[in-house]
């Protein structure tokens, strides 16, 4: 996880902020995504600071164990 980056997770219906994190580590992994329940699943993730895609948002559908749903941000 990179502390200079910020991702905000919101309820996709109410826009209530539920969680804030710094995204994936260099390998695209996240310790909170190791096993269910997945913190991000079903939430809207917004890249808010420190990425090349700040302002981009998406809703997390299926999760892959150990894989951060925001890891793709680093691949673009």
C-alpha positions in Angstrom: 0.0 0.0 0.0 1.2 3.5 -0.8 0.5 6.0 1.9 0.7 9.0 -0.6 -2.4 7.7 -2.4 -6.0 7.8 -1.2 -9.0 5.7 -2.2 -12.4 6.4 -0.7 -15.0 3.7 -0.5 -18.6 4.9 -0.4 -22.0 3.4 -0.3 -23.1 3.4 -4.0 -26.7 4.4 -3.1 -26.1 7.1 -0.4 -22.6 8.2 -1.2 -21.8 7.8 2.6 -18.0 7.4 3.1 -17.4 4.0 4.7 -13.7 3.4 4.3 -10.4 5.1 3.2 -7.3 3.3 2.2 -4.1 3.7 0.1 -4.8 0.9 -2.4 -2.7 -2.1 -3.5 0.9 -2.9 -2.6 3.4 -3.2 -5.4 2.2 -6.7 -6.1 -1.5 -5.7 -6.4 -2.4 -7.3 -3.1 -4.2 -6.1 0.0 -4.3 -7.7 3.5 -7.9 -6.8 3.9 -8.8 -8.8 0.8 -7.2 -12.1 1.9 -10.6 -13.8 2.7 -14.2 -12.9 3.1 -15.8 -10.7 4.2 -14.3 -8.3 1.8 -14.4 -4.7 3.0 -14.7 -3.2 -0.6 -17.1 -5.6 -2.2 -20.3 -3.8 -3.4 -18.9 -0.4 -2.6 -18.0 2.5 -5.0 -14.2 3.1 -4.9 -13.0 6.6 -5.8 -9.3 7.4 -6.5 -9.1 10.7 -4.7 -5.4 11.5 -4.4 -2.0 10.5 -5.7 -2.9 8.4 -8.8 -2.9 9.3 -12.4 -6.6 8.6 -12.4 -7.8 10.8 -9.5 -11.6 11.2 -9.8 -12.1 7.8 -11.4 -14.7 5.7 -9.6 -16.0 2.1 -10.0 -18.2 -0.3 -8.1 -16.5 -3.4 -6.8 -18.2 -6.6 -8.0 -16.5 -9.9 -7.6 -13.4 -10.1 -5.5 -10.3 -12.3 -6.1 -8.8 -13.4 -2.8 -5.9 -11.3 -1.9 -6.2 -9.0 -4.9 -7.0 -5.3 -4.3 -9.8 -4.1 -6.6 -8.0 -0.9 -7.2 -4.8 -2.6 -8.4 -5.7 -2.0 -12.0 -5.2 1.8 -11.5 -1.5 1.1 -11.5 -1.6 -0.8 -14.8 -3.2 2.0 -16.8 
